[in-house]
């Protein structure tokens, strides 16, 4: 299983989600590949926001080696599941799809936690809600493992 986490800049939400799910996949021995990307490309080549790194570090995860990148059309074919952090990201990803099979891979991550509610993971870049984001993504990734393991 290959899973791609996607937010706007790939420096806050999607790196946290990647780090959490990677750790759980490793502990569970699932052998899944987890990555992250952004829809904007504004931070290509940069590491995660220091607040995201600090939040994860406080919980025993090191996401400091991740590097921001923009989602590509190749990702749409290469990944089995593409998880958007909010509706804007979801629509941006849909806009680069060229097949129905690609569209069917795209899901809102919090729908695993709150089915059919189409809730957004808040963007902590602006309001500093990194702990809240971590907790939401921690719970959502448990449900993803339950759904696909």
DSSP file (Angstrom, degrees, kcal/mol; ACC not computed):
  #  RESIDUE AA STRUCTURE BP1 BP2  ACC     N-H-->O    O-->H-N    N-H-->O    O-->H-N    TCO  KAPPA ALPHA  PHI   PSI    X-CA   Y-CA   Z-CA
    1    1 A X              0   0    0      0, 0.0    32,-2.5     0, 0.0     2,-0.5   0.000 360.0 360.0 360.0 132.7    0.0    0.0    0.0
    2    2 A X  E     -a   33   0A   0     30,-0.2    78,-1.9     2,-0.0    79,-1.8  -0.979 360.0-172.6-119.7 122.9    1.3    3.5   -1.0
    3    3 A X  E     -ab  34  81A   0     30,-2.9    32,-2.3    -2,-0.5     2,-0.5  -0.955   8.2-162.6-122.3 132.4   -0.3    6.4    0.8
    4    4 A X  E     -ab  35  82A   0     77,-2.6    79,-3.2    -2,-0.4     2,-0.4  -0.963   7.1-154.1-115.6 125.0    0.3   10.1    0.0
    5    5 A X  E     -ab  36  83A   0     30,-2.5    32,-2.3    -2,-0.5     2,-0.4  -0.815  17.7-167.5 -94.1 134.5   -0.7   12.8    2.5
    6    6 A X  E     +ab  37  84A   0     77,-2.9    79,-1.8    -2,-0.4    80,-0.2  -0.982  19.3 150.6-134.4 129.3   -1.5   16.2    0.9
    7    7 A X  E     -a   38   0A   0     30,-1.6    32,-1.8    -2,-0.4    33,-0.2  -0.634  56.9 -83.5-130.8-165.0   -2.0   19.7    2.2
    8    8 A X  S    S+     0   0    0     30,-0.3    32,-2.6    -2,-0.2    33,-0.6   0.986 116.8   8.8 -71.3 -60.1   -1.3   23.2    0.8
    9    9 A X  S    S-     0   0    0     29,-0.2    34,-0.3    30,-0.2    29,-0.2   0.551  88.3-128.2-103.5  -8.4    2.4   23.8    1.4
   10   10 A X  S    S+     0   0    0     27,-0.3    28,-0.1    58,-0.1    26,-0.1   0.872  85.0  97.0  60.3  40.1    3.6   20.4    2.6
   11   11 A X  S    S+     0   0    0     37,-0.1    38,-2.8    57,-0.1    41,-0.2   0.472  89.4  15.9-129.3  -9.7    5.2   21.9    5.7
   12   12 A X  S  > S+     0   0    0     36,-0.2     4,-1.7    40,-0.1     5,-0.2   0.572 124.0  23.8-126.0 -78.9    2.6   21.5    8.5
   13   13 A X  H  > S+     0   0    0      1,-0.2     4,-2.6     2,-0.2     5,-0.2   0.940 121.9  45.1 -68.1 -51.4   -0.3   19.1    8.2
   14   14 A X  H  > S+     0   0    0      1,-0.2     4,-2.6     2,-0.2    -1,-0.2   0.874 112.5  51.0 -67.9 -35.7    0.8   16.5    5.6
   15   15 A X  H  > S+     0   0    0      2,-0.2     4,-2.7     1,-0.2    -1,-0.2   0.911 111.8  48.7 -64.4 -38.2    4.3   16.1    7.1
   16   16 A X  H  X S+     0   0    0     -4,-1.7     4,-2.6     2,-0.2    -2,-0.2   0.949 112.9  47.4 -62.5 -47.4    2.7   15.5   10.5
   17   17 A X  H  X S+     0   0    0     -4,-2.6     4,-2.5     1,-0.2     5,-0.3   0.906 112.4  50.0 -60.5 -42.4    0.3   13.0    9.0
   18   18 A X  H  X S+     0   0    0     -4,-2.6     4,-2.9    -5,-0.2     5,-0.2   0.941 111.7  48.0 -60.6 -48.0    3.2   11.3    7.2
   19   19 A X  H  X S+     0   0    0     -4,-2.7     4,-1.9     2,-0.2    -2,-0.2   0.906 113.3  46.9 -61.5 -43.5    5.3   11.0   10.3
   20   20 A X  H  X S+     0   0    0     -4,-2.6     4,-2.0     2,-0.2    -1,-0.2   0.951 116.1  43.4 -64.2 -49.7    2.5    9.6   12.4
   21   21 A X  H  X S+     0   0    0     -4,-2.5     4,-2.8     1,-0.2     5,-0.2   0.898 111.2  54.7 -67.4 -39.0    1.4    7.0    9.8
   22   22 A X  H  X S+     0   0    0     -4,-2.9     4,-2.4    -5,-0.3    -1,-0.2   0.927 109.0  48.9 -57.5 -44.6    5.0    6.0    9.0
   23   23 A X  H  X S+     0   0    0     -4,-1.9     4,-2.4    -5,-0.2    -1,-0.2   0.905 113.5  46.1 -63.0 -41.9    5.6    5.3   12.7
   24   24 A X  H  X S+     0   0    0     -4,-2.0     4,-2.1     2,-0.2    -1,-0.2   0.883 111.6  51.4 -69.0 -38.3    2.4    3.2   13.0
   25   25 A X  H  X>S+     0   0    0     -4,-2.8     5,-1.9     2,-0.2     4,-0.9   0.914 111.4  48.1 -63.6 -43.3    3.2    1.3    9.8
   26   26 A X  H ><5S+     0   0    0     -4,-2.4     3,-0.8    -5,-0.2    -2,-0.2   0.943 112.6  47.6 -62.7 -48.9    6.7    0.5   11.1
   27   27 A X  H 3<5S+     0   0    0     -4,-2.4    -1,-0.2     1,-0.2    -2,-0.2   0.849 115.1  46.7 -60.6 -34.3    5.4   -0.6   14.5
   28   28 A X  H 3<5S-     0   0    0     -4,-2.1    -1,-0.2    -5,-0.2    -2,-0.2   0.579 104.7-129.4 -85.4 -10.4    2.7   -2.8   12.8
   29   29 A X  T <<5 +     0   0    0     -4,-0.9    -3,-0.2    -3,-0.8    -4,-0.1   0.804  59.8 142.7  67.4  29.5    5.1   -4.3   10.3
   30   30 A X      < -     0   0    0     -5,-1.9    -4,-0.1    -6,-0.2    -5,-0.1   0.781  51.0-141.5 -77.0 -27.4    2.8   -3.4    7.5
   31   31 A X        +     0   0    0     -6,-0.5     2,-0.1     1,-0.2    -5,-0.1   0.705  44.6 153.2  75.0  17.9    5.4   -2.5    4.9
   32   32 A X        -     0   0    0     -7,-0.1     2,-0.5   -10,-0.1    -1,-0.2  -0.438  42.6-129.7 -77.1 155.3    3.4    0.4    3.5
   33   33 A X  E     -a    2   0A   0    -32,-2.5   -30,-2.9    -2,-0.1     2,-0.4  -0.929  25.5-171.9-104.6 128.7    5.1    3.4    1.9
   34   34 A X  E     +a    3   0A   0     -2,-0.5     2,-0.3   -32,-0.2   -30,-0.2  -0.974  12.3 158.1-123.8 136.2    3.9    6.8    3.1
   35   35 A X  E     -a    4   0A   0    -32,-2.3   -30,-2.5    -2,-0.4     2,-0.3  -0.842  22.4-141.9-141.8 177.0    4.9   10.2    1.6
   36   36 A X  E     +a    5   0A   0     -2,-0.3     2,-0.3   -32,-0.2   -30,-0.2  -0.978  16.7 170.7-145.2 159.6    3.5   13.7    1.6
   37   37 A X  E     -a    6   0A   0    -32,-2.3   -30,-1.6    -2,-0.3     2,-0.3  -0.949  23.2-124.2-156.5 169.6    3.2   16.6   -0.9
   38   38 A X  E     -ac   7  70A   0     31,-2.5    33,-2.7    -2,-0.3   -30,-0.3  -0.856  12.0-137.4-120.5 158.8    1.6   20.0   -1.2
   39   39 A X  S    S+     0   0    0    -32,-1.8   -31,-0.2    -2,-0.3   -30,-0.2   0.691 100.4  47.4 -84.3 -18.8   -0.8   21.4   -3.8
   40   40 A X  S    S-     0   0    0    -32,-2.6   -31,-0.2   -33,-0.2    30,-0.1   0.857  80.0-147.9 -94.4 -37.2    1.1   24.8   -4.0
   41   41 A X    >   +     0   0    0    -33,-0.6     3,-1.3    28,-0.2    29,-0.1   0.565  55.7 132.0  76.0   7.8    4.8   24.0   -4.3
   42   42 A X  T 3  S+     0   0    0    -34,-0.3   -33,-0.1     1,-0.3   -32,-0.1   0.781  76.5  35.5 -62.6 -27.7    5.4   27.2   -2.4
   43   43 A X  T >  S+     0   0    0    -34,-0.3     3,-2.6     3,-0.1    25,-0.3   0.075  80.4 161.4-116.6  23.4    7.9   25.5   -0.1
   44   44 A X  T <  S+     0   0    0     -3,-1.3    25,-0.2     1,-0.3     3,-0.1  -0.168  72.1  13.8 -49.5 131.0    9.5   23.0   -2.5
   45   45 A X  T 3  S+     0   0    0     23,-3.0    -1,-0.3     1,-0.3     2,-0.2   0.313 102.2 116.4  86.3  -8.5   12.8   21.8   -1.1
   46   46 A X    <   -     0   0    0     -3,-2.6    22,-3.7     1,-0.1    -1,-0.3  -0.517  63.8-118.4 -89.7 159.7   12.2   23.1    2.4
   47   47 A X        -     0   0    0     20,-0.2    20,-0.2     1,-0.2    17,-0.1  -0.327  48.5 -70.9 -81.7 174.2   11.8   21.1    5.6
   48   48 A X        -     0   0    0     15,-0.4    -1,-0.2    18,-0.4   -36,-0.2  -0.239  64.5 -80.6 -63.1 156.4    8.7   21.0    7.7
   49   49 A X    >>  -     0   0    0    -38,-2.8     4,-2.2     1,-0.1     3,-0.8  -0.305  41.2-121.1 -53.1 137.9    7.7   24.1    9.8
   50   50 A X  H 3> S+     0   0    0      1,-0.3     4,-2.6     2,-0.2     5,-0.2   0.803 113.3  57.1 -58.8 -29.2    9.7   24.2   13.0
   51   51 A X  H 3> S+     0   0    0      2,-0.2     4,-2.1     1,-0.2    -1,-0.3   0.862 106.8  47.9 -70.8 -34.6    6.5   24.1   15.0
   52   52 A X  H <> S+     0   0    0     -3,-0.8     4,-2.3   -41,-0.2     5,-0.2   0.912 112.7  49.2 -67.7 -43.1    5.4   20.9   13.3
   53   53 A X  H  X S+     0   0    0     -4,-2.2     4,-2.8     1,-0.2    -2,-0.2   0.928 112.9  47.2 -60.6 -46.1    8.8   19.4   13.9
   54   54 A X  H  X S+     0   0    0     -4,-2.6     4,-2.2     2,-0.2    -2,-0.2   0.893 110.5  51.8 -64.7 -40.8    8.7   20.4   17.6
   55   55 A X  H  < S+     0   0    0     -4,-2.1     4,-0.5     2,-0.2    -1,-0.2   0.923 114.6  42.6 -62.3 -44.7    5.1   19.0   18.0
   56   56 A X  H ><>S+     0   0    0     -4,-2.3     5,-2.8     1,-0.2     3,-1.3   0.911 111.6  54.5 -68.6 -41.9    6.1   15.7   16.6
   57   57 A X  H ><5S+     0   0    0     -4,-2.8     3,-1.8     1,-0.3    -2,-0.2   0.887 102.0  58.0 -59.1 -39.6    9.4   15.6   18.5
   58   58 A X  T 3<5S+     0   0    0     -4,-2.2    -1,-0.3     1,-0.3    -2,-0.2   0.704 110.1  45.7 -63.5 -18.4    7.5   16.1   21.8
   59   59 A X  T < 5S-     0   0    0     -3,-1.3    -1,-0.3    -4,-0.5    -2,-0.2   0.184 127.8 -95.8-111.3  14.7    5.6   12.9   20.9
   60   60 A X  T < 5S+     0   0    0     -3,-1.8     2,-0.4     1,-0.3    -3,-0.2   0.621  84.9 120.7  87.9  13.6    8.6   10.9   19.9
   61   61 A X      < -     0   0    0     -5,-2.8     2,-0.7    -8,-0.1    -1,-0.3  -0.908  48.0-153.0-114.1 140.0    8.6   11.4   16.2
   62   62 A X        +     0   0    0     -2,-0.4     3,-0.2     1,-0.1    -9,-0.1  -0.922  27.9 156.0-110.6 108.3   11.3   12.9   14.0
   63   63 A X    >   +     0   0    0     -2,-0.7     3,-1.7   -10,-0.2   -15,-0.4   0.271  42.9 107.5-108.1   8.9    9.9   14.5   10.8
   64   64 A X  T 3  S+     0   0    0      1,-0.3    -1,-0.1   -11,-0.1   -16,-0.1   0.702  72.0  58.8 -65.1 -20.8   12.9   16.9   10.4
   65   65 A X  T 3  S+     0   0    0     -3,-0.2    -1,-0.3   -18,-0.1    -2,-0.1   0.554  79.7 110.0 -87.3  -7.0   14.3   15.0    7.4
   66   66 A X    <   -     0   0    0     -3,-1.7     2,-0.4     1,-0.0   -18,-0.4  -0.354  57.0-150.1 -66.7 150.0   11.1   15.4    5.3
   67   67 A X        -     0   0    0    -20,-0.2   -20,-0.2   -31,-0.1   -31,-0.2  -0.989  15.7-119.1-127.5 127.8   11.4   17.7    2.3
   68   68 A X        +     0   0    0    -22,-3.7   -23,-3.0    -2,-0.4     2,-0.3  -0.326  39.8 164.4 -65.9 141.8    8.5   19.6    0.8
   69   69 A X        -     0   0    0    -25,-0.2   -31,-2.5   -24,-0.1     2,-0.3  -0.978  36.4-106.7-151.6 161.3    7.4   19.0   -2.7
   70   70 A X  B     -c   38   0A   0     -2,-0.3   -31,-0.2   -33,-0.2   -61,-0.1  -0.702  41.0-104.9 -90.6 142.2    4.5   19.6   -5.0
   71   71 A X        -     0   0    0    -33,-2.7     2,-0.3    -2,-0.3    -1,-0.1  -0.339  40.7-158.3 -61.9 145.7    2.1   16.8   -5.9
   72   72 A X     >  -     0   0    0      1,-0.1     4,-0.9    -2,-0.0     3,-0.4  -0.805  31.9-110.7-123.4 165.1    2.6   15.6   -9.5
   73   73 A X  H >> S+     0   0    0     -2,-0.3     4,-0.8     1,-0.2     3,-0.5   0.846 118.2  62.6 -62.2 -32.8    0.5   13.7  -12.0
   74   74 A X  H >> S+     0   0    0      1,-0.2     4,-2.5     2,-0.2     3,-0.9   0.879  95.8  59.7 -58.9 -37.8    2.8   10.8  -11.5
   75   75 A X  H 3> S+     0   0    0     -3,-0.4     4,-2.3     1,-0.2    -1,-0.2   0.853  95.5  62.9 -58.8 -35.0    1.7   10.6   -7.9
   76   76 A X  H << S+     0   0    0     -4,-0.9    -1,-0.2    -3,-0.5    -2,-0.2   0.821 114.0  32.8 -62.6 -31.2   -1.8   10.0   -9.0
   77   77 A X  H << S+     0   0    0     -3,-0.9    -1,-0.2    -4,-0.8    -2,-0.2   0.794 117.9  54.2 -89.6 -33.8   -0.8    6.8  -10.7
   78   78 A X  H  < S+     0   0    0     -4,-2.5     2,-0.3    -5,-0.1    -2,-0.2   0.772  99.4  66.0 -77.3 -28.6    2.0    5.8   -8.2
   79   79 A X     <  -     0   0    0     -4,-2.3   -76,-0.2    -5,-0.2     3,-0.1  -0.724  60.9-155.0-102.0 147.1   -0.1    6.0   -5.0
   80   80 A X  S    S+     0   0    0    -78,-1.9     2,-0.4    -2,-0.3   -77,-0.2   0.767  86.7  24.1 -84.1 -28.9   -3.0    3.7   -3.9
   81   81 A X  E     -b    3   0A   0    -79,-1.8   -77,-2.6     2,-0.0     2,-0.5  -0.994  63.5-166.0-143.5 128.9   -4.6    6.3   -1.6
   82   82 A X  E     -bd   4 106A   0     23,-2.7    25,-2.6    -2,-0.4     2,-0.6  -0.971  12.1-160.2-121.3 117.0   -4.2   10.1   -1.7
   83   83 A X  E     -bd   5 107A   0    -79,-3.2   -77,-2.9    -2,-0.5     2,-0.3  -0.866   1.5-158.4-109.3 113.3   -5.4   11.8    1.5
   84   84 A X  E     -bd   6 108A   0     23,-3.0    25,-2.6    -2,-0.6    26,-0.3  -0.625  13.0-146.2 -88.1 144.6   -6.3   15.5    1.4
   85   85 A X  S    S+     0   0    0    -79,-1.8    36,-3.1    -2,-0.3     2,-0.3   0.730  78.0   2.5 -82.9 -23.7   -6.3   17.6    4.5
   86   86 A X  S  > S-     0   0    0    -80,-0.2     4,-2.4    34,-0.2     5,-0.1  -0.945  80.7 -92.6-154.9 175.0   -9.2   19.9    3.4
   87   87 A X  H  > S+     0   0    0     -2,-0.3     4,-2.6     1,-0.2     5,-0.2   0.849 120.2  54.5 -64.3 -36.6  -11.7   20.5    0.6
   88   88 A X  H  > S+     0   0    0      2,-0.2     4,-2.4     1,-0.2    -1,-0.2   0.936 110.8  45.5 -63.5 -44.9   -9.5   23.0   -1.2
   89   89 A X  H  > S+     0   0    0      2,-0.2     4,-2.6     1,-0.2     5,-0.2   0.923 111.6  53.5 -61.4 -43.6   -6.6   20.5   -1.4
   90   90 A X  H  X S+     0   0    0     -4,-2.4     4,-2.4     1,-0.2    -2,-0.2   0.927 111.0  45.2 -56.4 -48.6   -9.1   17.8   -2.5
   91   91 A X  H  X S+     0   0    0     -4,-2.6     4,-1.9     1,-0.2    -1,-0.2   0.881 111.1  53.3 -65.7 -38.7  -10.4   20.0   -5.3
   92   92 A X  H  X S+     0   0    0     -4,-2.4     4,-0.6     2,-0.2    -1,-0.2   0.913 110.5  47.1 -62.1 -42.5   -6.8   20.9   -6.4
   93   93 A X  H >X S+     0   0    0     -4,-2.6     3,-1.5     1,-0.2     4,-0.5   0.935 110.1  52.8 -65.2 -45.3   -5.8   17.3   -6.6
   94   94 A X  H >< S+     0   0    0     -4,-2.4     3,-1.3     1,-0.3    -1,-0.2   0.861 100.0  64.3 -56.3 -35.6   -9.0   16.5   -8.5
   95   95 A X  H 3< S+     0   0    0     -4,-1.9    -1,-0.3     1,-0.3    -2,-0.2   0.702 103.7  45.6 -66.4 -19.0   -8.1   19.2  -11.0
   96   96 A X  H << S+     0   0    0     -3,-1.5    -1,-0.3    -4,-0.6    -2,-0.2   0.460  89.2 108.9-101.6  -1.3   -4.9   17.4  -12.1
   97   97 A X    <<  -     0   0    0     -3,-1.3     3,-0.1    -4,-0.5   -24,-0.0  -0.449  40.9-178.5 -72.2 145.8   -6.6   14.0  -12.4
   98   98 A X        +     0   0    0     -2,-0.1     2,-0.3     1,-0.1    -1,-0.1   0.373  64.1  47.0-124.0   1.4   -7.1   12.6  -15.9
   99   99 A X  S  > S-     0   0    0      1,-0.1     4,-1.8     0, 0.0     5,-0.1  -0.969  74.8-124.5-138.6 157.7   -8.8    9.3  -15.1
  100  100 A X  H  > S+     0   0    0     -2,-0.3     4,-2.1     1,-0.2     5,-0.2   0.860 111.9  60.8 -64.8 -35.6  -11.7    8.1  -13.0
  101  101 A X  H  > S+     0   0    0      1,-0.2     4,-0.6     2,-0.2    -1,-0.2   0.887 105.3  47.9 -59.9 -39.0   -9.3    5.6  -11.3
  102  102 A X  H >4 S+     0   0    0      1,-0.2     3,-1.2     2,-0.2     4,-0.5   0.927 109.6  52.4 -66.7 -44.7   -7.1    8.5  -10.1
  103  103 A X  H >< S+     0   0    0     -4,-1.8     3,-1.2     1,-0.3    -2,-0.2   0.863 103.2  58.5 -59.7 -36.5  -10.2   10.4   -8.8
  104  104 A X  H 3< S+     0   0    0     -4,-2.1    -1,-0.3     1,-0.2    -2,-0.2   0.678  97.6  61.3 -70.1 -17.2  -11.3    7.4   -6.8
  105  105 A X  T << S+     0   0    0     -3,-1.2   -23,-2.7    -4,-0.6     2,-0.4   0.647  85.0  93.5 -80.2 -16.1   -8.0    7.3   -4.8
  106  106 A X  E <   +d   82   0A   0     -3,-1.2     2,-0.3    -4,-0.5   -23,-0.2  -0.667  50.0 162.1 -90.0 127.7   -8.5   10.8   -3.4
  107  107 A X  E     -d   83   0A   0    -25,-2.6   -23,-3.0    -2,-0.4     2,-0.5  -0.956  43.8-110.9-137.9 154.6  -10.2   11.0    0.0
  108  108 A X  E >   -d   84   0A   0     -2,-0.3     3,-1.6   -25,-0.2     4,-0.4  -0.800  30.7-138.5 -82.9 127.2  -10.5   13.6    2.8
  109  109 A X  G >  S+     0   0    0    -25,-2.6     3,-1.6    -2,-0.5     4,-0.4   0.850  98.0  56.7 -60.8 -37.7   -8.4   12.2    5.7
  110  110 A X  G >> S+     0   0    0      9,-0.5     4,-3.6   -26,-0.3     3,-0.6   0.623  87.5  77.6 -75.1  -9.0  -10.9   13.2    8.4
  111  111 A X  G <4 S+     0   0    0     -3,-1.6    -1,-0.3     1,-0.2    -2,-0.2   0.720  87.7  61.2 -67.8 -18.4  -13.7   11.2    6.7
  112  112 A X  G <4 S+     0   0    0     -3,-1.6     3,-0.2    -4,-0.4    -1,-0.2   0.810 115.7  31.6 -71.5 -29.1  -11.9    8.2    8.2
  113  113 A X  T <4 S+     0   0    0     -3,-0.6     2,-0.4    -4,-0.4    -2,-0.2   0.819 136.4  25.3 -93.9 -39.7  -12.6    9.6   11.6
  114  114 A X  S >< S-     0   0    0     -4,-3.6     3,-1.9     5,-0.1     4,-0.4  -0.737  91.8-140.8-127.1  80.0  -15.9   11.4   10.9
  115  115 A X  T 3  S-     0   0    0     -2,-0.4    -3,-0.1     1,-0.3    -4,-0.1  -0.079  75.5  -6.1 -51.7 134.4  -17.4    9.6    7.9
  116  116 A X  T 3  S+     0   0    0      1,-0.1    -1,-0.3    -5,-0.1    -5,-0.1   0.570 101.1 107.4  61.3  14.0  -19.2   11.7    5.3
  117  117 A X  S <  S-     0   0    0     -3,-1.9    -2,-0.1    -7,-0.1    -1,-0.1   0.597  70.2-146.2 -94.6 -11.9  -18.8   14.9    7.3
  118  118 A X        +     0   0    0     -4,-0.4   -31,-0.2     1,-0.2     2,-0.2   0.865  31.9 175.9  50.4  43.9  -16.1   16.3    4.9
  119  119 A X        -     0   0    0     -5,-0.3    -9,-0.5   -11,-0.1     2,-0.3  -0.481  23.5-128.5 -80.4 150.1  -14.3   18.0    7.8
  120  120 A X        -     0   0    0     -2,-0.2     2,-0.6   -34,-0.1   -34,-0.2  -0.736  13.2-123.0 -97.1 144.8  -11.0   19.9    7.3
  121  121 A X        -     0   0    0    -36,-3.1  -108,-0.1    -2,-0.3    12,-0.1  -0.791  45.3-112.7 -76.5 121.4   -7.8   19.4    9.3
  122  122 A X        -     0   0    0     -2,-0.6     2,-0.9     1,-0.1    -1,-0.1  -0.246  23.1-117.9 -59.2 145.2   -7.3   23.0   10.5
  123  123 A X    >>  -     0   0    0      1,-0.2     3,-0.9  -111,-0.0     4,-0.7  -0.756  26.0-169.2 -86.4 107.1   -4.2   24.7    9.0
  124  124 A X  H 3>  +     0   0    0     -2,-0.9     4,-2.4     1,-0.2     6,-0.2   0.564  69.0  88.8 -76.2  -6.8   -2.0   25.4   12.1
  125  125 A X  H 34 S+     0   0    0      1,-0.2    -1,-0.2     2,-0.2   -74,-0.0   0.880 100.0  31.3 -56.1 -37.6    0.4   27.6   10.1
  126  126 A X  H <4 S+     0   0    0     -3,-0.9    -1,-0.2     1,-0.1    -2,-0.2   0.790 132.6  27.5 -93.0 -31.5   -1.8   30.6   10.8
  127  127 A X  H  < S-     0   0    0     -4,-0.7    -2,-0.2     2,-0.0    -3,-0.1   0.438  93.8-124.1-117.9   0.4   -3.2   29.8   14.3
  128  128 A X     <  +     0   0    0     -4,-2.4     2,-1.5     1,-0.2     3,-0.4   0.672  57.2 146.3  72.0  18.0   -0.6   27.6   15.9
  129  129 A X     >  +     0   0    0      1,-0.2     4,-2.3    -6,-0.1     5,-0.2  -0.209  16.2 137.4 -83.1  47.9   -3.0   24.7   16.6
  130  130 A X  H  >  +     0   0    0     -2,-1.5     4,-2.7    -6,-0.2    -1,-0.2   0.872  67.1  52.3 -65.4 -39.2   -0.3   22.1   16.1
  131  131 A X  H  > S+     0   0    0     -3,-0.4     4,-2.5     2,-0.2    -1,-0.2   0.921 110.7  48.2 -63.8 -42.5   -1.3   19.9   19.1
  132  132 A X  H  > S+     0   0    0      2,-0.2     4,-2.4     1,-0.2    -2,-0.2   0.919 112.5  49.0 -62.2 -43.9   -4.9   19.8   17.9
  133  133 A X  H  X S+     0   0    0     -4,-2.3     4,-2.6     1,-0.2     5,-0.2   0.928 110.4  50.9 -61.8 -45.4   -3.8   18.9   14.4
  134  134 A X  H  X S+     0   0    0     -4,-2.7     4,-2.6     1,-0.2    -2,-0.2   0.939 110.6  49.0 -57.3 -48.0   -1.5   16.2   15.7
  135  135 A X  H  X S+     0   0    0     -4,-2.5     4,-2.0     1,-0.2    -1,-0.2   0.905 111.9  48.3 -61.9 -42.6   -4.3   14.6   17.8
  136  136 A X  H  X S+     0   0    0     -4,-2.4     4,-2.5     1,-0.2    -1,-0.2   0.936 114.8  45.0 -61.6 -46.4   -6.8   14.6   14.9
  137  137 A X  H  X S+     0   0    0     -4,-2.6     4,-2.4     2,-0.2    -2,-0.2   0.840 108.9  56.8 -69.4 -32.8   -4.3   13.0   12.5
  138  138 A X  H  X S+     0   0    0     -4,-2.6     4,-1.3    -5,-0.2    -1,-0.2   0.936 112.2  41.7 -61.3 -46.5   -3.2   10.5   15.2
  139  139 A X  H  X S+     0   0    0     -4,-2.0     4,-1.5     1,-0.2    -2,-0.2   0.907 114.2  51.6 -68.0 -42.1   -6.8    9.3   15.5
  140  140 A X  H  X S+     0   0    0     -4,-2.5     4,-2.0     1,-0.2    -2,-0.2   0.889 106.8  53.3 -63.7 -39.2   -7.5    9.4   11.7
  141  141 A X  H  X S+     0   0    0     -4,-2.4     4,-2.2     1,-0.2    -1,-0.2   0.834 103.2  57.7 -68.5 -30.6   -4.4    7.3   11.0
  142  142 A X  H  X S+     0   0    0     -4,-1.3     4,-2.3     1,-0.2    -1,-0.2   0.931 108.4  46.9 -59.6 -43.3   -5.6    4.7   13.4
  143  143 A X  H  X S+     0   0    0     -4,-1.5     4,-2.2     2,-0.2    -2,-0.2   0.852 108.1  55.4 -68.2 -34.9   -8.8    4.4   11.4
  144  144 A X  H  X S+     0   0    0     -4,-2.0     4,-1.8     2,-0.2     5,-0.3   0.935 109.4  46.7 -63.1 -44.6   -6.8    4.2    8.1
  145  145 A X  H  X S+     0   0    0     -4,-2.2     4,-2.6     1,-0.2    -2,-0.2   0.927 111.8  51.1 -62.8 -44.1   -4.8    1.3    9.4
  146  146 A X  H  < S+     0   0    0     -4,-2.3    -1,-0.2     1,-0.2    -2,-0.2   0.868 112.6  47.9 -58.8 -36.3   -8.1   -0.4   10.6
  147  147 A X  H  < S+     0   0    0     -4,-2.2    -1,-0.2    -5,-0.1    -2,-0.2   0.804 126.1  22.7 -76.0 -30.9   -9.6    0.1    7.2
  148  148 A X  H  <        0   0    0     -4,-1.8    -2,-0.2    -3,-0.2    -3,-0.2   0.574 360.0 360.0-118.3 -12.2   -6.7   -1.2    5.1
  149  149 A X     <        0   0    0     -4,-2.6    -3,-0.1    -5,-0.3    -1,-0.1   0.509 360.0 360.0 -76.7 360.0   -4.6   -3.5    7.2
